[in-house]
């Protein structure tokens, strides 16, 4: 294979990977939202992801959750107020420092998260179903590299803002 053919093949691979990533992102959001709607969940995908972050976060303070969701505190406050009115989230004051507001999900939120988790489990099962252990490891490593790139880009942009 000539150098020119290798370069052309590399460019085609890069283009295909870009199309795959963009397509995956769009399909996941669309199908995930439709799946929730079909199961009777009347929340936006953003609201569901807030519930998920509250459930899995190492700290359930408003400021920590806003940072981990990559939104402003104001944006999170607006969404949390809406979730609180709908009965999915409760705010409470920290026992040691009353200035700190913490969040917890209600049992109603846990039902939604179960549906959400099932969707993700099915998606992952489908993605890796026919892959062997070595192929799964290569896929994980590639996706970790992509995530690291996005994480670094986000950090750089936050510093530059």
N, C-alpha and C positions, 0 to 999 in steps of 0.2 A: 504494500500500500504506500502510495506516495505521500509526501508531507502535505500536499494540497488536499488529498483525499481525507487524510486524518483530520485536518483542520475543518473541512466541510462536515465530516461526521460528528466532530465535537460540537460544532455550532448547531447542528440538527438536534443533538442530544440536549443541549442547553435550552433550545427553543421548546422542545417537547416537555422537558422538566418544568419550565416556566408555565406552559399551558396546563400541565397536570396540577401544579400547585394552586394556580388561580381557579381552575375548574373544581378541584377538591374543596377548596375553601367555600366557594359559592354553593356547590351542591350540599355540602354538610349543613350550612346554615339554613338553606331552604328546606331540605328534607327533615332536619331536626325540628324546625318550627312547625312544619306540617304534621310530623309525628305527634308532637305535643298537642296540637289542635285536635287531631283525630282521637286522642285519648282523653279529650275533655278539658285539657289545661288551657285556661284563658289568660295566660301570661305571655309577655313577649320573650324572645330568646334572651334578651339582655337581662330581664328580670330573673329568669331561671338561672342564668350564669351568676347573678349576684347571690342567689340562694345557695348555689353550689360553692361559691367562694366563702360564704359565711360558714358553711358546713366544714370546709376543708382547711380553712386558714389557720395558721399557727397563732394568730392573734385576731380577735374579733372586734377590735376597736375600729371606729369609723375611719380614722386616718390611715391605719394599716390596710384596711380593705380597699380604700380608694386607691392607694398606691399599687396594691397588687392587681387591681382591676384596670389600672392605667387610666383612671378618670379623676376629675377634680372632686374635692370634698363636696362642693355644691351639687354636682351631678349625682353623686352617690346619695346625698341627703334627699334630693328630689325623688329618686327611685325608691329609696328606703321608705319615705313617707307614703308613697303609693302602695308599696308592698305591705306596709303596716296597716293601712286602711283596708286592704283586701284580706287581712288576717294571716299573712304568711311570715311576718317578721315581728319581733318584739325588741324594743330598745330598753336598756336598763343601765343604771349607773354602776360603775366599778365600786366594789365594797371598800377598797382601800383609798381610792382617790375619786371622789364624787364628781370631779370635773370630766372624767373619762366616760364617754358613752360607748357601750358595747351592744352588740347585736346577737340575737339568737333566732333560729328558725322555729316556727311553730310546728305541731304535728301535721298541719295542712301542707306546709312546705315540704316535709319529709316524704309525703305521698307523691308530690311532683318530682322530687329528686329521685325517687325510685324509678319512675317512668323515664326520666332523663338518663339515669345510669344504665337502664336496660337498653336504651337506644345506642349508647356508646359501646356497651359490651357487644351488641350484635354487629355494630360497625367494625369493631376491632376483630371479632371472630371472622368476619367476611374478609377483611384485609389480609389476615395472616393464615387463613384456613388451610391453604395448600402449600405453605412455605415450610421448609425444614428449619431446624434450629439455627443453623449457620446463616441461612437467608434472613431469618428474623433478626439476628444480631446485626447483620449488615444494614438492613432496613432501619433498625433502631439507631444505629450509629449515624446513618445519613440524616435521619430526621433530627437527631440531637444536634448535629452540625448546623442544620437549617435553623433550629430553635435558638442556638447560640448566636448565630448571625443576627437574627431578629432582636434578640435580647440586647446584644451589643449596640445595634442601630438605635434601639429605643433609648438606651442609656445615653448614647452620644447626643441624640436629639434633645433629650431632657436637659442635658448639661448646656447645650447650645441655645436653649429657649430662654 
